[in-house]
Amino acid sequence: MKKPERRKASEPVVTAEEMAQMQETVYRDASGRKIDAKAARAEAARKKREQEEKEAQKMEWGKGLVQREEKEKMKAELEQLKNRPFARGADDQDLNEEQKAKELWNDPATAFLTKKKSKGPRRPEYSGPPPPPNRFGIKPGYRWDGVDRGNGFEKKLFQSRNASKRTQLESYQWRAEDM
C-alpha cells in the first residue's frame, strides 16, 4: 500500500473554482471538430456590422430624393449662416429677398404684385357648344357629348316662366302708359 503524498506547506491550495477559471472551455461543432471561440466571436461581430450597414443603407434608400435634397439645402444654408454677421441691417439683400418671398394673408398688394398660382390639379371642364340652361344652373360634365336626352320638361319650364314674366311686364306697361 502506497502512502498518500503529502503536500508541502509552500504549495498554494487550488480550489475547483480556480481550476475551472484557469481552464479554457473547448467548443465543438456538430461533427466534433474544435471551434476557435475568438474567431467565432469575431465572425459574429463582422456579420453584425455588415447587417447594420445593410440596414443603414436600406434606411437611406427608403428616404426620398426630395428629402435628401432638402437636407443638403439645409446644410448649405447653415454653412452660409455661419459666414454672415449676427446683426443684419436694412441693406442686407438676402434678408430683403426672404421678406419679399413671404406670402402674408392680409397683404392687399399681393393681388397686384403676384400672379395667381393654381393650387393643385384642375378638373377638366366641358368645352363644346353652350349647353341648354337648367333650373339649378349645373354645368354639364366634361365628357358630355352635347346631346340633350331629356323629355323636354326643362325647356317647357323656362318657356312658361318667360311667358309669365312677359305678361307681367306687358300688364305693367299697359297700366303705366297713362301716367
Secondary structure as the mmCIF struct_conf table of DSSP 4:
data_model
#
loop_
_struct_conf.conf_type_id
_struct_conf.id
_struct_conf.beg_label_comp_id
_struct_conf.beg_label_asym_id
_struct_conf.beg_label_seq_id
_struct_conf.end_label_comp_id
_struct_conf.end_label_asym_id
_struct_conf.end_label_seq_id
HELX_LH_PP_P HELX_LH_PP_P1 LYS A 2 LYS A 8
TURN_TY1_P TURN_TY1_P1 ALA A 9 SER A 10
BEND BEND1 GLU A 11 GLU A 11
HELX_LH_PP_P HELX_LH_PP_P2 PRO A 12 VAL A 13
HELX_RH_AL_P HELX_RH_AL_P1 ALA A 16 MET A 22
BEND BEND2 GLN A 23 GLN A 23
HELX_LH_PP_P HELX_LH_PP_P3 GLU A 24 VAL A 26
STRN STRN1 TYR A 27 ARG A 28
TURN_TY1_P TURN_TY1_P2 ALA A 30 SER A 31
BEND BEND3 GLY A 32 GLY A 32
STRN STRN2 LYS A 34 ILE A 35
HELX_RH_AL_P HELX_RH_AL_P2 ALA A 37 GLY A 62
BEND BEND4 LYS A 63 LYS A 63
HELX_RH_AL_P HELX_RH_AL_P3 LEU A 65 ASN A 83
BEND BEND5 ARG A 84 ARG A 84
BEND BEND6 PHE A 86 ALA A 87
TURN_TY1_P TURN_TY1_P3 ALA A 90 ASP A 91
HELX_RH_AL_P HELX_RH_AL_P4 GLN A 93 ALA A 101
HELX_LH_PP_P HELX_LH_PP_P4 LYS A 102 LEU A 104
TURN_TY1_P TURN_TY1_P4 TRP A 105 ASN A 106
TURN_TY1_P TURN_TY1_P5 PRO A 108 ALA A 109
HELX_RH_AL_P HELX_RH_AL_P5 THR A 110 LEU A 113
BEND BEND7 THR A 114 THR A 114
HELX_LH_PP_P HELX_LH_PP_P5 LYS A 115 SER A 118
BEND BEND8 GLY A 120 GLY A 120
HELX_LH_PP_P HELX_LH_PP_P6 PRO A 121 PRO A 124
BEND BEND9 GLY A 128 PRO A 129
HELX_LH_PP_P HELX_LH_PP_P7 PRO A 130 PRO A 133
TURN_TY1_P TURN_TY1_P6 ARG A 135 PHE A 136
HELX_LH_PP_P HELX_LH_PP_P8 ILE A 138 GLY A 141
TURN_TY1_P TURN_TY1_P7 TYR A 142 ARG A 143
BEND BEND10 GLY A 146 GLY A 146
BEND BEND11 GLY A 150 GLY A 150
BEND BEND12 GLY A 152 GLY A 152
HELX_RH_AL_P HELX_RH_AL_P6 PHE A 153 ALA A 176
BEND BEND13 GLU A 177 GLU A 177
#
